Amino acid sequence: MLLLGVLFLLLGLYVVVAAGAYGRTWDEGLQNWYGEAVLNWYLSVGRDVGFIRDSDPRDFMPQHGPFAEVLIAAAQRLTGERWHTRSVMGGLLGLAGIAGIALCGRQLAGWWGAFLAALGLTLYPRYTGAMFTNSKDVPFTAAMIFVLWATVRLLRRRDNMWDAVSLGALLGAAMSIRATAILWYGVLAVALLVTRRLKEAAVVCGVSYATMLALWPYITLNPVTGLPESIAAMSRYQWFGEVLFDGAMVRGMDLPWQYAPQWLVVGSPPVTMALALVGLGLAAADVARRRGPGAGVLAGAPVLVPGVALTVSQGPLYNGLRHFLFAVPGMILLAVAATVRLWRRATVVAALAVALVAGHAEVAVAAARLHPFEYMYFSPVAGGYRGAHTRYESDYWRSCETPAARWLTLHYREYTSDTHPTIGGLLPHSREAEPPDAFTPDDVPRFWVSSFHPVPPGASYRPIHRVVVEGVVVCTVSVRD
């Protein structure tokens, strides 16, 4: 309990201190607009439907659940500030997920389980490194963690309607962030219907839908057709871009079956992955011996269900493992279940202790070296960041452009006497986050800032600053001769 308290104290301080260090992403501008537009719908008591009227039909924004974005927009309205508030709120939502996995760990393995689960998610850089800027996948992962916790409580205590109500509310909130949460209804169908807990199943379904009606305006306005339309829109989402995977450019709509499992291997800390596989094996052994749904079986569901669904559906995936980040907490809980069971065997205690300390130390050192780009973590199995960045997507958010824009804001006067020099290459989000007020757009600008876009043809530019991660240049600031 003391270790858990210290961990959350450090995490809270980190959210406050480090929130401003993380660069903006290309997705945040649209998501921020959506949150503000939906908040306006609530504040106008349903009269302002700009979240539908002003959105591009190709983006399917109304069909995306807005719950996390509305929370962020409400905080921005209270503080009167946009981007730093957004970062802090993202950090707090991510911190809520770590609290949720601690609750899961305690249900499965007591206080040591709670601490190990919270530590495991804290030291999963692709979660904690993205929580300040990814307002979709990280809050959704946090919500699904609480859904898992409520499911465990419901299955362990019969005839408790309050557990069914709380599970329904949490599942509805998760659906109101991302419709992918519908996968969990399959888990509940097996867990509740097979055990003939029909009344509890009906309560979960009814409360979850009522929660969606309250938190998702598109469903409120279309109570019968809204949810099926949203699920259909997400399942047939057309994305024709290419991704860098295992050294080759592959269409997002035509990925190999091993995309998801391979990304979990190369993007996860080795100690977490190894112990999760042990936990999965122990869970399979429990099933074979008919020991019932033990801790490992319950932890394995959030890994296996999305894994099988992604493999079967063959839907478009991109940006590393962020679209199935919600499978990671189950993997961590499998690792916790394995750790607690192996710890009872005197013959492996010393080896397990060394593996845990060494494995977590590797992650901590790698995250510190990557800061503030922890979301680009790669396992030593893949050669770390330096060995894997040319074979897999790395800075897919282009967040390195924000520190580059900040540098240029401070130093551009050293390279030009113009009071209003021009700049190009930056995505709008970088300029909006750190506005270099003197800069104006131009076809052949004075300065060029970009992570991978080439400079305009026919112009000569020379580099004046580089953003470097692990010795690799991820963004360059250039000036036109």
PECOR-V157649 format. One record per pair of residues at least 4 apart in sequence whose ideal C-beta (glycine too) atoms are under 6 Angstrom apart, sorted by the first residue. I is the first residue (numbers start at 1). J is the second residue. Records with the same first field share a line. If there is no record, write none. Layout:
I->J + J
//
This chain:
1->111
3->115
4->114 + 115
7->118
11->95
13->17
14->18
15->91 + 95
19->87 + 88 + 91 + 132
20->84
21->372
22->132 + 133 + 372
23->399 + 402 + 403
24->28 + 402 + 429 + 433
25->133 + 397 + 399
26->398 + 427 + 429
27->31
28->32 + 429
29->429
31->69 + 135
34->61 + 69
35->69 + 70 + 72 + 73
36->73
37->50 + 51
38->51 + 66 + 70 + 217
39->70 + 73
40->44 + 48
41->48 + 51 + 217
44->48
49->53
50->54
52->62
55->61
60->233
62->218
63->230 + 233
65->176 + 177 + 178 + 216
66->70
67->173 + 176 + 177 + 215
68->135 + 139 + 177
72->86 + 89
75->85 + 89
76->82 + 85
79->85
81->85
83->433
87->132
90->131 + 132 + 135
91->131 + 132
93->139 + 142
94->131 + 138
96->142
97->141 + 142 + 145
98->118 + 121 + 122
100->145 + 146 + 149
101->117 + 121 + 145 + 329
102->114 + 117 + 118
103->149
104->148 + 149 + 333
105->113 + 114 + 117 + 336
106->113 + 114
107->152
108->113 + 295 + 337
109->113 + 336 + 340
113->336 + 340
116->336 + 339
117->336
120->272 + 332
121->127 + 332
123->360 + 363
125->129 + 367 + 374 + 377
126->267 + 375 + 377
129->374 + 375
130->134 + 138 + 375
131->138
134->138
137->322 + 325
139->177
140->177 + 178 + 326
141->325 + 326
143->173 + 174 + 177
144->174 + 326
145->329
146->170
147->170 + 171 + 174 + 184
148->302
150->166 + 167 + 170
152->298
153->163
154->163 + 167
155->191
157->163
164->200 + 203 + 204
165->207
167->204
168->204 + 207 + 208
169->207 + 211
171->208
172->208 + 211 + 212
173->211
174->181
175->181 + 212
176->212 + 215 + 216
179->230 + 231 + 234
183->305 + 306 + 309
187->301 + 305
188->192
189->193
190->194
192->197 + 200 + 201
203->207
211->215
212->216 + 219
213->219 + 220
218->226
219->226 + 227
222->226
225->229
239->252 + 316
241->252
242->249 + 251
243->250 + 252 + 318 + 393
244->392 + 393
245->250
246->391
247->391
250->255
252->316 + 318
253->316
255->259 + 317
257->311
258->262
259->317
260->310 + 324
263->267 + 320 + 321
264->268
266->378 + 379 + 382
267->321
268->272 + 273
269->363
270->274 + 379 + 381
271->355 + 359
272->335
275->335 + 338 + 339
276->331 + 334 + 335
278->338
279->296 + 334 + 335 + 337 + 338
280->300 + 334
282->296 + 338
283->296 + 297 + 300
286->291 + 294
293->297 + 298
295->337
296->337
299->330 + 333 + 334 + 337
300->304 + 334
301->305
302->330
303->327 + 330 + 331
306->310 + 324 + 327
309->313
310->324
317->323
319->396
320->393
338->342
342->348 + 352
348->352
354->358
355->359
366->377
367->374
370->374
373->469
376->394
378->382 + 384 + 385 + 388
380->384
382->388
383->387 + 388
385->389 + 470
386->470
388->392
389->394 + 472
395->400 + 474
398->427 + 451
400->451 + 467 + 474 + 475
401->426 + 430 + 451 + 475
402->430 + 433
403->467
404->449 + 467 + 475 + 477
405->426 + 430 + 434
406->434
407->411 + 465
408->412 + 477
409->436
415->479
416->421 + 446
420->438 + 440
421->446
422->440 + 442 + 445 + 446
423->439 + 445 + 447
424->445 + 448
425->448 + 449 + 450 + 453
426->430 + 431 + 449
428->432
444->456 + 459
446->480
447->479
448->455 + 461 + 478
449->477
451->474 + 475
455->461
459->480
460->481
461->478 + 480
463->476 + 478
464->477 + 479
465->477
466->473 + 476
467->474 + 475
468->473
469->474
//
